[in-house]
Amino acid sequence: MEPYVLAVDQGTSSTKSLLLDAFGNVVARASVSLSQTHPGPGLVEQDALAILASVREAVTDCLKGIDPRVVAGVALSTQRESVVLWDAQTGTPVAPLVSWQDQRGTEHAERLRRAGMSGEIRRRTGLPLDPMFSALKMAALLDRHDPSRTRSGTGALRLGTVDAFLLHALTGNLVTEIGNASRTQLLNLATGDWDDDLLNLFGIPRAALSEIVASNGPFGGLRALAPLADGTPVLAVMGDSHAALFSHAGWRAGIVKATYGSGSSVMTVADSPTPADHVCSTIAWSTDRTTFAHEANIRSTGRTITWLAELLRTSPDELVALAAGSDAGGVTLVPAFGGIGAPWWDSQAVPVLAGFDLGTGRDQLARAALESVAYQVGDVLAALPGLHQVVADGGLSRSDALMQLQADVNDITVARTAHHDLSAAGAAQLAGLGLGLWTTAELERRADTQLQAFTPSWHKEARHTAVERWHRRLTAARDLGAREMQRTT
């Protein structure tokens, strides 16, 4: 039979499954929506068992009417930094998944910062000390459910990112992919292994963590993932943003990938793990050699749109359409929900809505929300070295208005891909390379022929005025947050 690759993309808001043929064409797809809960200020959780069920449902739906024997292997891309605590023997989660958006580690991070640990943590991991990363979430889960570290210290309780949880559930193996592991703030970039000093610092027993393996495994074979046969191999695992970069053939220097999802990831390959100013250093993927990347993470882009849509009792699509034909009228929204991410990394910043009056309506608010996405990504693009080409993907990249805004804000051409399931496709492409279905040269040609360009149209003065106003109000959001922190402490 002609070999096919089944890709599963487990994201924050949905789990998608794509079946790709030997030419890289998507021949079937399915999607299952997921929800989040917000049990308290700054807390964001998901049901880990519902995530596992969504994987099973997406795979079943994708393969309806298709002989599962055509699937030569499975590729997995996952949301990153989110953490699951589960029982090693039963595989049952002990607590809800703690989302990458969750801020429960803020006070712990502040204690470590006051103790002067920020620089050393960043030097070893490439990541700034911030509650977005997994280590602080892991510490909080253990403090709540295993404060003595008795069960986690023996491996009876397991901690991991979503890839580790799913791989254990679907294969029985306790492994985690190195790119995902590099987002935990527990992996030493220089050694590619868990760092014992950091494990001690955060209070995470090594026995609770999974073994780190390359992006092409070995991961083992599947079990009980109908309708696939037991033993069907998992050939590739990647973090969702890493997989999207791979799908853009982003191993080429100077290509910067901007993903417009619930949050946004802006990533480009790097020569070494040396930290760069204002952005993270991370492992993009590892096969026969390790590929490093610089990445900036923005907490709230698409999530800002869904929040405002819910507030205005409309849909995100309708809100984006409303914004496309509107003018913000001087209104600025700084969506510092749980702080502001790269390049500022200020967890104390608070949301700010400025420039509104009694005449402000839905149109202006919608436009201000859309503009907040372009300005946040714009700040990151301005901080990245060696920028040659910006390639955009993710749900919000479908907005022509947003793509044009991004080109205008940064005075650079933005190229949007014609395909939007890039995380699943990127993981599948890595798996297909291992199967010999295509070459890297073929993947480069595909990536370059699937782009639509948006060129800048603003005059220099208009750009300067708009960006200066954004920075002025961003500064206000940070100053207000700092004053509030001083008042409460």
C-alpha distance (Angstrom), angle and dihedral (degrees) to the residues before:
residue distance angle dihedral
M1 . . .
E2 3.79 . .
P3 3.84 105.8 .
Y4 3.79 120.1 -115.0
V5 3.81 130.9 -169.6
L6 3.79 120.2 -138.8
A7 3.81 112.3 -151.6
V8 3.80 124.3 -164.5
D9 3.80 119.5 -165.5
Q10 3.80 111.0 -166.6
G11 3.81 106.4 -165.7
T12 3.78 138.2 167.8
S13 3.79 97.4 -96.1
S14 3.80 101.6 25.7
T15 3.77 147.7 2.4
K16 3.80 115.4 -125.9
S17 3.78 130.7 -168.0
L18 3.81 124.8 -161.5
L19 3.79 129.8 -175.7
L20 3.82 113.2 -151.0
D21 3.79 125.8 -167.3
A22 3.80 126.3 -141.8
F23 3.83 90.5 -83.3
G24 3.80 94.1 53.7
N25 3.80 94.4 -105.4
V26 3.80 118.2 144.0
V27 3.80 106.2 -123.2
A28 3.82 98.7 172.1
R29 3.77 137.8 10.7
A30 3.79 141.7 178.0
S31 3.79 136.5 -177.2
V32 3.80 134.7 -160.6
S33 3.82 120.7 -164.8
L34 3.80 122.7 -131.5
S35 3.78 133.2 -163.0
Q36 3.78 136.6 -147.1
T37 3.79 132.3 -143.2
H38 3.78 127.8 -144.8
P39 3.81 105.8 -156.5
G40 3.78 93.8 174.3
P41 3.81 144.1 -9.6
G42 3.79 109.4 -48.3
L43 3.81 92.9 1.7
V44 3.81 120.4 123.5
E45 3.80 121.7 176.2
Q46 3.80 141.1 168.9
D47 3.79 134.5 -165.0
A48 3.82 106.5 -102.9
L49 3.81 92.6 -160.7
A50 3.80 89.6 52.2
I51 3.81 87.9 53.3
L52 3.81 90.7 52.1
A53 3.81 90.2 46.9
S54 3.80 90.1 50.3
V55 3.80 90.1 55.7
R56 3.79 90.9 52.9
E57 3.80 92.3 46.1
A58 3.82 94.1 47.3
V59 3.80 91.9 50.3
T60 3.81 92.6 47.6
D61 3.80 92.9 48.1
C62 3.80 93.3 45.7
L63 3.81 92.8 53.4
K64 3.81 97.7 45.5
G65 3.80 108.0 135.8
I66 3.82 92.2 6.6
D67 3.79 125.9 109.8
P68 3.83 102.8 -116.3
R69 3.79 90.4 -149.4
V70 3.81 88.7 79.3
V71 3.81 89.7 70.1
A72 3.79 106.6 99.4
G73 3.78 93.2 -179.3
V74 3.77 147.2 -21.4
A75 3.81 130.2 -112.0
L76 3.80 123.2 -160.5
S77 3.79 131.2 -159.8
T78 3.78 119.6 -178.8
Q79 3.76 145.2 -173.4
R80 3.79 109.0 -97.1
E81 3.81 138.0 -133.9
S82 3.81 92.0 20.0
V83 3.80 111.2 123.1
V84 3.80 135.5 -142.8
L85 3.83 125.7 -167.4
W86 3.79 112.0 -159.6
D87 3.79 143.3 166.3
A88 3.80 108.7 -98.9
Q89 3.80 94.6 -146.9
T90 3.81 100.4 45.8
G91 3.80 100.1 24.5
T92 3.81 88.8 -132.7
P93 3.80 116.9 143.6
V94 3.79 112.9 -115.8
A95 3.81 92.8 -155.6
P96 3.79 139.3 6.5
L97 3.78 117.5 -74.2
V98 3.80 110.5 -91.0
S99 3.79 107.3 -133.9
W100 3.78 126.0 -130.9
Q101 3.81 85.2 -117.6
D102 3.81 92.5 59.2
Q103 3.80 117.7 113.9
R104 3.82 102.4 -165.5
G105 3.80 91.1 118.2
T106 3.81 94.8 61.4
E107 3.82 97.5 104.0
H108 3.81 92.1 43.9
A109 3.80 89.5 51.2
E110 3.78 90.2 50.9
R111 3.81 91.3 52.5
L112 3.79 90.9 51.8
R113 3.78 90.3 46.8
R114 3.80 91.8 52.3
A115 3.80 88.3 49.4
G116 3.80 89.0 58.6
M117 3.81 96.7 -113.1
S118 3.82 99.4 125.9
G119 3.78 96.8 90.1
E120 3.78 96.1 47.7
I121 3.82 92.4 46.7
R122 3.78 90.4 51.5
R123 3.80 92.9 45.6
R124 3.79 92.3 54.9
T125 3.81 100.8 37.0
G126 3.81 104.7 25.5
L127 3.79 88.6 -128.0
P128 3.80 130.4 111.0
L129 3.79 116.6 -121.3
D130 3.79 100.4 -94.0
P131 3.83 135.3 141.8
M132 3.81 90.6 -122.6
F133 3.79 90.8 78.8
S134 3.79 122.0 81.8
A135 3.81 104.6 -113.7
L136 3.79 95.9 72.6
K137 3.81 91.1 46.5
M138 3.80 90.4 49.6
A139 3.79 90.9 50.9
A140 3.80 91.1 50.1
L141 3.82 92.3 49.9
L142 3.79 92.3 50.2
D143 3.80 92.4 45.1
R144 3.79 87.1 56.8
H145 3.80 102.3 38.4
D146 3.83 105.5 22.8
P147 3.80 107.9 17.6
S148 3.80 93.2 163.5
R149 3.83 90.5 48.9
T150 3.80 87.5 -132.3
R151 3.80 98.6 133.9
S152 3.79 96.5 33.4
G153 3.79 90.4 46.6
T154 3.80 90.3 61.0
G155 3.81 95.2 41.8
A156 3.80 93.0 -110.1
L157 3.80 87.0 121.7
R158 3.77 118.9 44.9
L159 3.79 129.7 -154.7
G160 3.75 124.9 -163.6
T161 3.75 151.0 133.3
V162 3.80 119.1 -90.4
D163 3.80 93.8 -86.9
A164 3.81 91.5 56.2
F165 3.81 92.7 48.7
L166 3.81 93.8 47.9
L167 3.80 94.1 44.5
H168 3.79 91.0 52.7
A169 3.80 91.3 47.2
L170 3.81 94.8 45.7
T171 3.81 102.2 36.1
G172 3.79 106.3 16.7
N173 3.81 90.4 -123.8
L174 3.80 123.0 125.3
V175 3.80 99.6 -138.5
T176 3.80 135.9 126.8
E177 3.81 130.0 -161.5
I178 3.80 115.7 -110.1
G179 3.83 96.7 -126.2
N180 3.79 90.8 54.6
A181 3.80 90.2 44.1
S182 3.81 90.0 54.3
R183 3.82 88.2 63.4
T184 3.80 94.9 59.2
Q185 3.84 95.8 76.2
L186 3.80 87.1 -127.3
L187 3.82 99.3 88.7
N188 3.78 120.7 89.7
L189 3.81 107.3 -135.8
A190 3.79 92.6 -152.8
T191 3.82 94.8 55.4
G192 3.81 101.3 27.7
D193 3.81 89.4 -134.6
W194 3.78 138.8 98.4
D195 3.80 109.7 -74.7
D196 3.82 111.4 -126.8
D197 3.81 93.4 -155.4
L198 3.80 91.2 53.9
L199 3.79 91.9 45.1
N200 3.80 88.4 55.6
L201 3.79 92.6 44.0
F202 3.81 93.2 54.0
G203 3.81 95.0 34.8
I204 3.81 96.5 -118.5
P205 3.84 116.7 145.9
R206 3.80 113.2 -135.5
A207 3.81 88.3 -137.4
A208 3.82 89.6 66.3
L209 3.80 93.1 58.6
S210 3.78 130.0 80.0
E211 3.79 127.0 -116.3
I212 3.81 113.6 -89.4
V213 3.82 115.8 -122.5
A214 3.80 135.4 174.0
S215 3.80 123.0 -87.8
N216 3.81 89.5 -101.2
G217 3.77 92.8 47.8
P218 2.93 144.9 -178.1
F219 3.81 89.6 -113.9
G220 3.81 100.8 149.7
G221 3.78 131.9 -131.4
L222 3.77 130.2 -51.3
R223 3.75 125.2 -104.5
A224 3.79 128.1 -164.5
L225 3.81 97.0 -1.7
A226 3.79 99.4 133.2
P227 2.94 134.1 -120.2
L228 3.82 89.8 19.2
A229 3.78 117.3 89.9
D230 3.78 116.9 -108.2
G231 3.77 109.6 -98.1
T232 3.79 95.5 35.3
P233 3.83 100.3 148.7
V234 3.79 126.3 -115.7
L235 3.80 99.7 -136.5
A236 3.81 104.0 178.0
V237 3.80 139.2 16.9
M238 3.81 125.3 -175.5
G239 3.77 139.8 163.0
D240 3.79 109.0 -101.3
S241 3.80 96.0 -112.5
H242 3.79 91.7 45.0
A243 3.80 90.5 51.2
A244 3.81 90.9 50.3
L245 3.81 90.2 52.9
F246 3.81 89.0 49.7
S247 3.81 90.6 51.5
H248 3.82 89.3 55.8
A249 3.83 87.5 55.0
G250 3.77 82.0 -113.4
W251 3.79 94.7 168.8
R252 3.81 84.8 93.3
A253 3.82 113.9 97.2
G254 3.81 117.8 -107.6
I255 3.82 97.2 25.7
V256 3.79 110.7 122.9
K257 3.79 117.7 -165.5
A258 3.81 118.4 -151.6
T259 3.80 115.4 -168.4
Y260 3.79 116.0 -164.5
G261 3.79 105.2 -157.3
S262 3.81 134.1 125.2
G263 3.76 83.5 -49.9
S264 3.77 124.9 4.6
S265 3.77 134.0 -111.9
V266 3.79 120.2 -161.3
M267 3.80 110.3 -169.8
T268 3.79 141.5 169.6
V269 3.80 132.5 171.2
A270 3.80 118.5 -97.4
D271 3.80 133.7 -155.9
S272 3.80 94.2 -129.6
P273 3.82 142.1 3.8
T274 3.81 91.0 -102.3
P275 3.84 107.4 134.3
A276 3.80 115.8 -111.4
D277 3.78 125.0 -145.9
H278 3.81 114.0 -83.6
V279 3.83 95.8 -7.6
C280 3.80 135.7 79.9
S281 3.76 128.4 -105.0
T282 3.77 112.6 -141.5
I283 3.79 143.9 155.5
A284 3.78 109.8 -93.4
W285 3.80 95.3 -170.4
S286 3.78 140.3 -39.4
T287 3.81 129.1 -143.9
D288 3.80 119.2 137.2
R289 3.81 86.7 -13.7
T290 3.79 136.6 12.7
T291 3.80 119.4 -99.6
F292 3.80 114.2 -156.8
A293 3.79 126.7 -157.3
H294 3.76 142.7 -168.0
E295 3.77 112.4 -130.8
A296 3.75 138.6 179.7
N297 3.79 120.5 -159.3
I298 3.79 124.3 -153.6
R299 3.78 115.7 -165.3
S300 3.78 103.8 -152.2
T301 3.80 125.2 28.9
G302 3.79 110.8 115.2
R303 3.79 88.1 20.8
T304 3.81 88.3 61.5
I305 3.79 89.1 57.1
T306 3.82 94.1 48.9
W307 3.82 91.1 46.1
L308 3.79 92.8 53.2
A309 3.80 92.1 42.3
E310 3.80 89.7 54.7
L311 3.79 90.5 47.2
L312 3.81 92.5 50.4
R313 3.82 92.0 40.8
T314 3.75 95.8 -120.6
S315 3.80 135.1 108.0
P316 3.81 125.4 -90.4
D317 3.83 90.2 -117.7
E318 3.80 91.8 52.9
L319 3.80 90.8 47.1
V320 3.81 92.2 52.2
A321 3.81 90.2 47.6
L322 3.81 89.7 50.7
A323 3.80 90.8 49.6
A324 3.81 92.2 50.3
G325 3.79 92.5 65.2
S326 3.79 98.1 37.2
D327 3.77 142.1 82.6
A328 3.81 120.8 -133.8
G329 3.81 90.7 -136.7
G330 3.79 92.1 -143.4
V331 3.81 93.9 -49.6
T332 3.81 116.0 139.0
L333 3.79 126.9 -168.9
V334 3.81 117.6 -163.0
P335 3.83 103.3 -167.0
A336 3.80 98.4 -156.6
F337 3.79 93.0 157.7
G338 3.79 100.5 166.1
G339 3.78 91.4 -3.6
I340 3.78 131.9 -57.7
G341 3.81 123.4 -70.5
A342 3.80 131.9 -151.3
P343 2.92 135.6 25.7
W344 3.82 90.7 15.8
W345 3.83 101.7 36.3
D346 3.78 92.9 -162.9
S347 3.81 110.7 156.1
Q348 3.82 90.6 180.0
A349 3.82 96.0 61.3
V350 3.80 115.1 113.3
P351 3.83 130.7 -150.5
V352 3.80 115.5 -88.8
L353 3.80 131.4 -167.4
A354 3.81 109.9 -170.2
G355 3.78 139.4 169.8
F356 3.81 96.5 37.4
D357 3.80 129.5 128.3
L358 3.80 139.6 171.3
G359 3.79 90.0 -68.5
T360 3.82 94.1 56.8
G361 3.79 112.7 114.4
R362 3.78 142.7 174.0
D363 3.80 92.7 -74.4
Q364 3.80 94.2 58.9
L365 3.81 93.7 43.6
A366 3.79 91.5 49.7
R367 3.80 92.0 50.3
A368 3.81 92.4 46.2
A369 3.81 89.9 53.2
L370 3.80 91.9 50.9
E371 3.79 91.7 46.2
S372 3.82 90.4 51.8
V373 3.80 87.8 64.0
A374 3.80 93.7 52.8
Y375 3.81 93.7 44.9
Q376 3.81 94.0 50.0
V377 3.79 92.9 48.1
G378 3.80 88.6 42.8
D379 3.80 92.0 58.1
V380 3.79 89.5 53.3
L381 3.81 95.0 47.5
A382 3.78 89.4 51.8
A383 3.83 89.5 55.1
L384 3.81 97.7 49.8
P385 3.82 118.6 96.7
G386 3.80 123.6 -134.9
L387 3.81 97.1 19.0
H388 3.81 110.9 178.6
Q389 3.80 106.6 153.0
V390 3.80 133.3 8.1
V391 3.80 114.8 -146.7
A392 3.80 117.5 -171.2
D393 3.77 132.1 -154.7
G394 3.80 140.1 154.9
G395 3.78 132.8 82.5
L396 3.81 97.4 -65.7
S397 3.80 91.9 50.7
R398 3.81 86.4 76.4
S399 3.81 87.4 76.0
D400 3.80 109.3 96.6
A401 3.80 88.2 -163.5
L402 3.80 92.4 57.2
M403 3.80 93.5 46.3
Q404 3.79 90.5 50.6
L405 3.81 90.3 47.5
Q406 3.80 90.4 52.7
A407 3.79 91.9 50.8
D408 3.82 90.0 48.9
V409 3.82 96.7 45.4
N410 3.81 93.0 51.4
D411 3.82 99.4 30.2
I412 3.81 89.7 -128.9
T413 3.79 137.2 113.3
V414 3.80 112.6 -99.0
A415 3.80 117.3 -156.4
R416 3.80 116.8 -155.8
T417 3.76 121.0 -157.3
A418 3.79 118.6 -125.0
H419 3.81 89.5 -136.0
H420 3.78 124.8 66.8
D421 3.81 106.1 -171.7
L422 3.78 91.9 75.1
S423 3.79 97.8 141.3
A424 3.79 92.0 58.8
A425 3.81 91.3 40.6
G426 3.81 93.4 49.7
A427 3.78 93.4 52.5
A428 3.82 89.4 46.2
Q429 3.81 90.6 50.7
L430 3.79 91.0 54.5
A431 3.80 89.6 49.4
G432 3.82 90.8 47.9
L433 3.79 91.2 52.5
G434 3.77 88.1 57.5
L435 3.80 90.2 50.5
G436 3.79 91.8 48.4
L437 3.82 93.0 -118.8
W438 3.82 93.7 133.5
T439 3.79 142.8 -5.4
T440 3.79 132.7 -118.5
A441 3.82 89.1 -108.9
E442 3.80 90.0 56.7
L443 3.80 90.8 48.9
E444 3.82 90.4 51.6
R445 3.81 91.5 52.5
R446 3.81 91.9 49.3
A447 3.79 92.6 49.3
D448 3.81 93.7 50.3
T449 3.81 95.5 49.3
Q450 3.80 94.9 52.6
L451 3.80 99.8 64.9
Q452 3.81 134.8 109.1
A453 3.80 116.5 -162.3
F454 3.82 129.1 -138.3
T455 3.81 115.4 -167.0
P456 3.83 127.2 -159.0
S457 3.81 118.8 -94.7
W458 3.83 105.6 172.9
H459 3.78 123.0 105.4
K460 3.80 115.9 -119.8
E461 3.81 92.7 -107.7
A462 3.81 93.5 52.1
R463 3.79 91.1 49.6
H464 3.79 92.7 48.9
T465 3.81 92.9 49.1
A466 3.81 94.2 48.0
V467 3.81 96.2 46.0
E468 3.82 92.6 43.7
R469 3.81 90.6 53.2
W470 3.81 90.6 49.7
H471 3.81 92.2 50.7
R472 3.78 92.1 47.0
R473 3.79 91.3 55.2
L474 3.79 93.0 40.6
T475 3.80 87.4 55.9
A476 3.80 88.8 51.8
A477 3.82 90.1 53.6
R478 3.80 90.7 51.9
D479 3.80 94.5 44.5
L480 3.80 92.4 49.5
G481 3.79 90.6 50.4
A482 3.80 92.7 49.1
R483 3.82 91.9 50.0
E484 3.80 91.0 48.6
M485 3.83 90.6 51.1
Q486 3.81 90.7 50.4
R487 3.81 90.8 49.0
T488 3.80 94.2 51.5
T489 3.81 94.8 44.4
